[in-house]
Amino acid sequence: MAWDFETDPDFQKKLDWMDGFVREEIEPLDLVFRGPSDPFDPARRGPAHAMAPLKKIVQKEGLWACHLGPELGGKGYGQVKLGLMNEILGRSRFAPTVFGSQAPDTGNAEILARFGSPEQKKRYLEPLLAGEIASCYSMTEPHAGADPAEFTCRAELVGDEWVINGEKWYASHADFSRFLLVVVVTDTTVPIHKGASILIVDRDAPGLEVVRNVSSTIMEEIGEGVHGYLRFTNCRVPKENILGNPGQGFEVAQSRLGGGRIHHAMRTVGQLKRALDMMCERALSRRTKGELLSQKQLTQEKIADSYIQITQFRLHVLYAAWMIDKHQAYTREVRREIAAVKSCMPTVLRDVVYRALHLHGSLGLSNETPLLALWQVVPEMGIVDGPTEVHKFGVAKEVLRDRKGTEGLFPSYHLPELIAAAERKLASSIELDVGNL
Ligand SMILES: Cc1cc2nc3c(=O)[nH]c(=O)nc-3n(C[C@H](O)[C@H](O)[C@H](O)COP(=O)(O)OP(=O)(O)OC[C@H]3O[C@@H](n4cnc5c(N)ncnc54)[C@H](O)[C@@H]3O)c2cc1C
């Protein structure tokens, strides 16, 4: 099979159109509407008003909510194409919403389309896909994140209703979402991977309280932010609000993560390229000691290292996307590549953004370029959607899976044994060689 790193010309035209549209029409919104929830909260009237005509244009171009597969009523572009689209969307905070591709709504729509009943699709998926409402995915708890076995937020079936009790933490967009997909323990007698379920909870369900909002930037006051600290106190939802079957929660959840991680990684590539653009522009403009920064070898090294890391990372993400398209399933190999990409993302972002900041000197450390905001995202990348360690563990597990250790005293690559075996195999040739001496 041929290797091909090219984008087909028709799709490239769409990407070129997207690139111009994002730069010219959407990026101005980033500059004017700078509140943390502005791109996500449909109730923010100014941003919603500015986005409405842009969304219509995207829909007319046939590029709205492209993440759903054809069997689910979407375009069926596959992950490579979606990745390339997200690379462009990553430049702007507003772009994913304008293109109907905003997390967590994308993943939520995916699992609603895959596992939802016709009623659930009508009530939740349709307005979500139309961009009319926001949604939330709530799994992390205040005392437990990376290890789901520690989750304690419970739901019990009482009559025709699920009764939920417990707390959730860092539930993005919870406060202004119309509904939440909440991971709850429904069976404590089996391991969590078989005993958790996902319930659809309306934001105004009695017993659901936003204890406070939490922010991931230091600029906001305590209580502000877009991530919800939630408490469920005898919160009741109808029995039919389960997504999939009881105990199927993790299976349902898993199916939303693969594509989402690729899109997130490609949006990060978009941000990395933007940081490199800034680095180059500055290096080609700023003079010191009689020459431009770009003429200094230590600056050239920063630019070269950044370009190399971004290119390696980008190709790895696209490779993972290609694997998903090829296998059409989250096989072990596919999961290994997705985890590998997720694991190295914080390092690449840290290295490139740090170099860009540093090269800008005090201007880089000011609030007058996009770099400081980008720097703040660096540690987030290693935590959101699971800590780096957990993903690295997954990579190592897969890499080690089909290998075995040494049975004898020395390893299989111990040269004395290898040479002796090779000499036995090539004895007749060696004899002739000795005869030549
Ligand atoms: C910006 C942002 C948005 C988020 N949005 C959502 C959301 O919408 N919904 C949601 O449910 N959650 C969300 N989260 C929460 C996120 O999923 C969790 O923060 C993440 O899973 C880690 O859980 P934790 O914070 O409890 O960290 P912990 O599980 O306490 O881990 C803390 C640290 O312990 C170490 N560690 C943990 N496990 C291991 C291990 N197995 N081996 C070695 N070291 C380990 C790592 O250093 C890790 O960073 C969001 C988080 C952020 C930062």
The ligand as a Gaussian input file, in Angstrom:
#p B3LYP/6-31G(d) Opt

LIG

0 1
 C       -9.331000      22.487000      31.758000
 C       -9.930000      21.227000      32.278000
 C      -11.188000      20.825000      31.839000
 C      -11.763000      19.654000      32.345000
 N      -13.020000      19.310000      31.933000
 C      -13.612000      18.223000      32.457000
 C      -14.956000      17.887000      32.106000
 O      -15.588000      18.562000      31.297000
 N      -15.521000      16.795000      32.690000
 C      -14.849000      16.022000      33.585000
 O      -15.408000      15.042000      34.055000
 N      -13.591000      16.336000      33.962000
 C      -12.961000      17.416000      33.425000
 N      -11.689000      17.747000      33.811000
 C      -11.035000      16.962000      34.829000
 C       -9.959000      16.039000      34.283000
 O      -10.523000      15.014000      33.505000
 C       -9.174000      15.503000      35.478000
 O       -8.515000      16.621000      36.047000
 C       -8.173000      14.430000      35.123000
 O       -8.825000      13.235000      34.765000
 C       -7.227000      14.134000      36.289000
 O       -7.941000      13.914000      37.469000
 P       -7.573000      14.735000      38.802000
 O       -7.571000      16.176000      38.480000
 O       -8.459000      14.261000      39.883000
 O       -6.082000      14.320000      39.100000
 P       -5.595000      13.051000      39.936000
 O       -6.281000      11.832000      39.484000
 O       -5.642000      13.395000      41.382000
 O       -4.083000      12.996000      39.476000
 C       -3.178000      14.011000      39.924000
 C       -1.770000      13.618000      39.549000
 O       -1.426000      12.381000      40.162000
 C       -0.549000      11.660000      39.326000
 N       -1.179000      10.388000      38.932000
 C       -2.500000      10.096000      38.852000
 N       -2.680000       8.825000      38.450000
 C       -1.459000       8.299000      38.274000
 C       -0.966000       7.021000      37.855000
 N       -1.804000       6.019000      37.555000
 N        0.376000       6.829000      37.767000
 C        1.233000       7.839000      38.091000
 N        0.829000       9.060000      38.494000
 C       -0.483000       9.298000      38.577000
 C       -0.308000      12.524000      38.093000
 O        0.850000      13.289000      38.281000
 C       -1.539000      13.394000      38.063000
 O       -1.348000      14.586000      37.338000
 C      -11.068000      18.884000      33.300000
 C       -9.792000      19.284000      33.736000
 C       -9.228000      20.436000      33.242000
 C       -7.873000      20.857000      33.759000

